[in-house]
Amino acid sequence: QKVGEEAVEAAIAALVETPERLVSESADLLYHLLVLWAAQGVRPEQVWAELQQRAAQPATREGV
């Protein structure tokens, strides 16, 4: 729930707030993602590896 709340706040900040506010909200979102990952036994390295794998593939998903 907290991750969703912070994601919405970051999106709103991107649309109608200052860049500084977006930085703050992004930090909140990343913090809560890290907490969620830890609770689920996911290491940040796993997420980075997934992102690297996606970057190496041609964009096939819409909006990517």
C-alpha positions in Angstrom: 0.0 0.0 0.0 2.8 2.4 0.9 4.6 1.8 -2.4 1.5 2.6 -4.3 0.9 5.8 -2.3 4.5 6.9 -2.9 4.3 6.1 -6.6 1.2 8.3 -6.9 2.8 11.1 -5.1 5.9 10.8 -7.3 3.7 10.9 -10.4 1.8 13.9 -9.2 5.1 15.7 -8.3 6.3 15.0 -11.9 3.2 16.6 -13.3 2.6 19.6 -11.1 5.4 20.1 -8.7 9.0 21.3 -8.8 11.9 19.0 -9.7 13.0 19.2 -6.1 9.7 17.8 -5.0 10.0 15.0 -7.5 13.4 14.2 -6.1 12.0 14.0 -2.6 9.0 11.8 -3.7 11.3 9.6 -5.7 13.5 9.0 -2.7 10.4 8.1 -0.7 9.3 5.6 -3.4 12.7 4.0 -3.7 13.0 3.7 0.1 9.7 1.9 0.4 10.5 -0.3 -2.6 13.7 -1.3 -0.8 11.7 -2.1 2.4 9.3 -4.2 0.3 12.1 -6.1 -1.4 13.8 -6.8 1.9 10.5 -8.1 3.4 10.1 -10.4 0.3 13.7 -11.6 0.3 14.5 -9.7 -2.9 18.0 -8.2 -3.2 18.6 -5.0 -5.2 21.1 -6.9 -7.3 18.3 -9.1 -8.6 16.3 -6.1 -9.7 19.4 -4.5 -11.3 20.1 -7.8 -13.2 16.5 -7.8 -14.5 16.9 -4.2 -15.7 20.2 -5.1 -17.4 18.6 -8.0 -19.1 15.7 -5.8 -20.4 18.1 -3.2 -21.6 19.9 -5.8 -23.7 16.6 -6.8 -25.4 14.8 -4.9 -28.1 11.9 -2.9 -26.9 8.9 -5.1 -27.3 6.6 -3.8 -24.6 4.4 -0.8 -25.3 5.9 2.4 -23.9 9.4 1.0 -23.6 
